[in-house]
Amino acid sequence: MPRLKALVAGAGIGGLAAAVALRRAGLDPVVFEKADETRERGAGLLLGARAVAALNVLGFSEGLGDISVPVTAGTLSSWRGAVLSEVSVPSGSRRPGADSVAVHRADLHRLLLDALGDGVLRFGAECRGFRETADGVSVELAGGGEERGDLLVGADGLRSAVRAGLHGLSGPFYRGYTAWRGVAEPGEGLVPWGTGFESWGRGARFGYVHTGRGQVYWFATRNAPEGGEDAPGHSREALLGMFRGWHEPVGALIQATPQPAVRRDDIHDRDPLRRWGAGRVTLLGDAAHPATPNLGQGAGAAIEDALALAVHLAGSGLVTAALRRYEGERSGPTARVVRLSRYAGVAGQLESPLLRRLRDGVVRAAPPAVKRWQLLLLLGYLPRGAYNYPRKPYPEAR
Ligand SMILES: Cc1cc2nc3c(=O)[nH]c(=O)nc-3n(C[C@H](O)[C@H](O)[C@H](O)COP(=O)(O)OP(=O)(O)OC[C@H]3O[C@@H](n4cnc5c(N)ncnc54)[C@H](O)[C@@H]3O)c2cc1C
């Protein structure tokens, strides 16, 4: 049987993971990326345990181990440093080699890119739309080119052109706050190894985690009108002003970050879709289910999508049926991430002193079992049984 040709729009973590997974499942992927070069830099990523398990199935356990740091504990504090909750993952919930990890985005991107092989990825190739025929689908590229394949995966992010082709143009929702991210090199001892932290202030949060090799990834959020910008080259100074008076090492981490390594993004999401794709076209990652980053699971969910897509397509004669099964499997869990993440953002970005006191009191008084459950959810350890991949034999694993 001839190999299926899979067109993948977008070379973010989702698109690259999909291309690797599809290739390992016996398909021929081609990835179209509108940027002229890889853009993943200047930020870290928390990868939930399920995403790590998916990467292990794809053969990355060693490579990921080399570039990541396990995260097995978390502390939630007030902006003054008063601890609201401090928990670690119970050993019974952990699976060797599939802990939640923190990683530098550029390292993960490189790991996936290196596994793709030559000739799979085309930079400077913007997908504008697609056209489906009885026996295939063609992607239309900016500049007039066209490429035909057996299926199309829209992994082209928050403002996906493939999604617009399927569902029409409608904007993502701005959720009322902006995020800054950076990678600091603060020297030994400033942030305890293997722990994750978040601190809550008035309409603002700050969190940080080790990504290895002496680097600490941090993120900051603040309520702000949509579309705001920092004066060019002055994000770090702006942040030092915003987070003045917060407990250490917040200020020290901002100080220890080179200005070019700070990036700012408005936070958006979209309501979950009832139906992701149609015919030979499907969606993956942020193109399908963009979530606010409060649970730190967007990239991890894209990796889980990638594996599920490949598992359903492996050895399947009927492309359209395999795509619908993939969507059926992934739409429920990803919709939950979108909704829970949105609620977590509302709670985390509260401004009212009364509501904040109430929130902090509830968090502080929560029984240890509830606190542990929250951490497990955040680190992607739930639901139980999520490690059962592959559901059916994966070609290379046979
Ligand atoms: C502040 C912040 C913190 C976050 N932290 C975490 C975290 O800790 N853990 C986690 O798992 N997730 C996190 N996320 C979410 C995560 O970044 C995203 O969910 C993830 O990057 C989505 O990957 P993707 O490949 O689906 O999309 P993207 O990363 O957006 O990639 C899409 C790619 O498609 C390309 N593209 C776009 N349009 C076209 C087109 N028309 N044709 C061709 N190419 C196109 C783009 O250039 C891009 O390379 C965070 C997000 C934010 C904003």
Ligand as a Chemical Component Dictionary entry (heavy atoms), coordinates in Angstrom:
data_LIG
# 
_chem_comp.id                   LIG 
_chem_comp.type                 NON-POLYMER 
_chem_comp.pdbx_formal_charge   0 
_chem_comp.three_letter_code    LIG 
# 
loop_
_chem_comp_atom.comp_id 
_chem_comp_atom.atom_id 
_chem_comp_atom.alt_atom_id 
_chem_comp_atom.type_symbol 
_chem_comp_atom.charge 
_chem_comp_atom.model_Cartn_x 
_chem_comp_atom.model_Cartn_y 
_chem_comp_atom.model_Cartn_z 
_chem_comp_atom.pdbx_ordinal 
LIG C1  C1  C 0 2.788  32.815 28.713 1  
LIG C2  C2  C 0 2.583  31.401 28.222 2  
LIG C3  C3  C 0 3.103  30.347 28.969 3  
LIG C4  C4  C 0 2.872  29.031 28.556 4  
LIG N1  N1  N 0 3.378  28.012 29.303 5  
LIG C5  C5  C 0 3.148  26.737 28.962 6  
LIG C6  C6  C 0 3.683  25.669 29.726 7  
LIG O1  O1  O 0 4.386  25.860 30.723 8  
LIG N2  N2  N 0 3.403  24.397 29.327 9  
LIG C7  C7  C 0 2.647  24.123 28.221 10 
LIG O2  O2  O 0 2.444  22.935 27.901 11 
LIG N3  N3  N 0 2.148  25.120 27.467 12 
LIG C8  C8  C 0 2.376  26.413 27.807 13 
LIG N4  N4  N 0 1.885  27.430 27.033 14 
LIG C9  C9  C 0 1.060  27.100 25.858 15 
LIG C10 C10 C 0 1.953  26.701 24.694 16 
LIG O3  O3  O 0 2.880  27.723 24.423 17 
LIG C11 C11 C 0 1.102  26.462 23.451 18 
LIG O4  O4  O 0 -0.018 25.705 23.776 19 
LIG C12 C12 C 0 1.935  25.708 22.419 20 
LIG O5  O5  O 0 3.074  26.438 22.062 21 
LIG C13 C13 C 0 1.077  25.440 21.190 22 
LIG O6  O6  O 0 1.868  24.818 20.223 23 
LIG P1  P1  P 0 1.327  24.731 18.729 24 
LIG O7  O7  O 0 2.404  24.027 17.984 25 
LIG O8  O8  O 0 -0.048 24.201 18.712 26 
LIG O9  O9  O 0 1.197  26.250 18.254 27 
LIG P2  P2  P 0 2.317  27.363 18.068 28 
LIG O10 O10 O 0 3.408  27.200 19.060 29 
LIG O11 O11 O 0 1.612  28.661 18.025 30 
LIG O12 O12 O 0 2.935  27.058 16.646 31 
LIG C14 C14 C 0 2.245  27.358 15.463 32 
LIG C15 C15 C 0 3.266  27.449 14.341 33 
LIG O13 O13 O 0 2.557  27.633 13.123 34 
LIG C16 C16 C 0 3.152  28.677 12.381 35 
LIG N5  N5  N 0 2.093  29.243 11.542 36 
LIG C17 C17 C 0 1.082  30.072 11.904 37 
LIG N6  N6  N 0 0.270  30.319 10.868 38 
LIG C18 C18 C 0 0.780  29.615 9.825  39 
LIG C19 C19 C 0 0.362  29.453 8.471  40 
LIG N7  N7  N 0 -0.733 30.047 8.004  41 
LIG N8  N8  N 0 1.106  28.665 7.660  42 
LIG C20 C20 C 0 2.233  28.040 8.133  43 
LIG N9  N9  N 0 2.669  28.176 9.395  44 
LIG C21 C21 C 0 1.937  28.941 10.248 45 
LIG C22 C22 C 0 3.701  29.635 13.423 46 
LIG O14 O14 O 0 4.733  30.453 12.907 47 
LIG C23 C23 C 0 4.195  28.648 14.483 48 
LIG O15 O15 O 0 5.516  28.229 14.229 49 
LIG C24 C24 C 0 2.127  28.761 27.394 50 
LIG C25 C25 C 0 1.630  29.830 26.622 51 
LIG C26 C26 C 0 1.864  31.133 27.033 52 
LIG C27 C27 C 0 1.316  32.264 26.189 53 
# 
loop_
_chem_comp_bond.comp_id 
_chem_comp_bond.atom_id_1 
_chem_comp_bond.atom_id_2 
_chem_comp_bond.value_order 
_chem_comp_bond.pdbx_ordinal 
LIG C1  C2  SING 1  
LIG C2  C3  SING 2  
LIG C2  C26 DOUB 3  
LIG C3  C4  DOUB 4  
LIG C4  N1  SING 5  
LIG C4  C24 SING 6  
LIG N1  C5  DOUB 7  
LIG C5  C6  SING 8  
LIG C5  C8  SING 9  
LIG C6  O1  DOUB 10 
LIG C6  N2  SING 11 
LIG N2  C7  SING 12 
LIG C7  O2  DOUB 13 
LIG C7  N3  SING 14 
LIG N3  C8  DOUB 15 
LIG C8  N4  SING 16 
LIG N4  C9  SING 17 
LIG N4  C24 SING 18 
LIG C9  C10 SING 19 
LIG C10 O3  SING 20 
LIG C10 C11 SING 21 
LIG C11 O4  SING 22 
LIG C11 C12 SING 23 
LIG C12 O5  SING 24 
LIG C12 C13 SING 25 
LIG C13 O6  SING 26 
LIG O6  P1  SING 27 
LIG P1  O7  DOUB 28 
LIG P1  O8  SING 29 
LIG P1  O9  SING 30 
LIG O9  P2  SING 31 
LIG P2  O10 DOUB 32 
LIG P2  O11 SING 33 
LIG P2  O12 SING 34 
LIG O12 C14 SING 35 
LIG C14 C15 SING 36 
LIG C15 O13 SING 37 
LIG C15 C23 SING 38 
LIG O13 C16 SING 39 
LIG C16 N5  SING 40 
LIG C16 C22 SING 41 
LIG N5  C17 SING 42 
LIG N5  C21 SING 43 
LIG C17 N6  DOUB 44 
LIG N6  C18 SING 45 
LIG C18 C19 SING 46 
LIG C18 C21 DOUB 47 
LIG C19 N7  SING 48 
LIG C19 N8  DOUB 49 
LIG N8  C20 SING 50 
LIG C20 N9  DOUB 51 
LIG N9  C21 SING 52 
LIG C22 O14 SING 53 
LIG C22 C23 SING 54 
LIG C23 O15 SING 55 
LIG C24 C25 DOUB 56 
LIG C25 C26 SING 57 
LIG C26 C27 SING 58 
# 
